[in-house]
């Protein structure tokens, strides 16, 4: 095999593949990337068996072939080369780039990636899709301890698309009033969501997607990302959203609220017993947020506009900041009592809702 490629483009392709590839001690070849040169096309494939990235790149194919190699050391070396064009060639035992040679894996040990037969297809702006994912992913379970929640729920209905993330302690819900022309409900793994937000950010071309059974693919600008979907039951988010109710409503300036919480968090994050929690006391049209840890205690007060009775509760400060940091307008917090669900919205924005369970802290 022998190809000539642009060095900077090669650096980008290999860096993107590094988002997907993981060490695999059972089948070491899967720890590498597979480069195939055939019929004038150059394609790189990286997989961890749950997530697969295929990336085509421009270049000159001098000799067809297939080679599997580990990325990290080669990527570091290529970044140091000064030439604009890089020659990559391989024989049965080694890969040659510039003045260096590298060991390769047996390409027969690398899995073949079959084509996906799409049952559902749609197209959406890449940055628009990423923005929707970013609004809710912070509420998803970030570890695989609970696979059913280690994802973002993506729902396409006739008149809207919905995005939901939850870790059972909180839930973020966002919808866009547009149609994708097809209806479906899928749970996209948290890891995949993180890769999508890095891989396709700023893509000029629309993001095209296809679903077949428990697999989903995303295509844009020569890159194809395939993921296995989470097939475990997702919580009944629709029932929760439709049955939200409250008799207390507090409106706060977003900047003032965020500034107060940042100060409180400096102490709250050091108290393992409170789990980033603090006491919130809504008295009249004032909010006092208090937390103590060891020798430190802090109280922050801000002005509010409150409808309903006074309220005292304990909430996770970091969780609130995850949401209000994405807002531009005033924050509206609604609740029934200190042990009920707390509903947080942006003023006049009915499409973006955050639900938070209170903490059981002792005063």
Buried (B, 14 or more C-beta within 10 A) or exposed (E): BBBBBBBEBBBEBBEBBBBBBBEBEEEBBBBBBBBBBEEEEBBBBBBBEBBBBBBBBEBEBBEBBBBBBBBEEBBEBBEEBEEEEBBBBBEEEBBBBBEEBBEBBEBEEBEEBEEBEBEBBBBBEBBEBBBBBBBBBBBBBBEEEEBBBBBBBBBBEEEBBBBBBBBEBBBBBBBBEEBBEEEBEBBBBBBBBBBBBEBBEEBEEBBBBBBBEEBBBBBBEEBBBBBBBBEEEBBEBEEBBEEEEBEBBBBBBBBBBBEBBEBBBEBBBEBEEBBBBBBBBBEEEEBBBBBBBEEEEBBBBBEBEBEBEEBEBBBBBBBBBBBBEBBEEBBBBBBBEBEBBBBBBBEEBEBBBBBBBBBEBEE
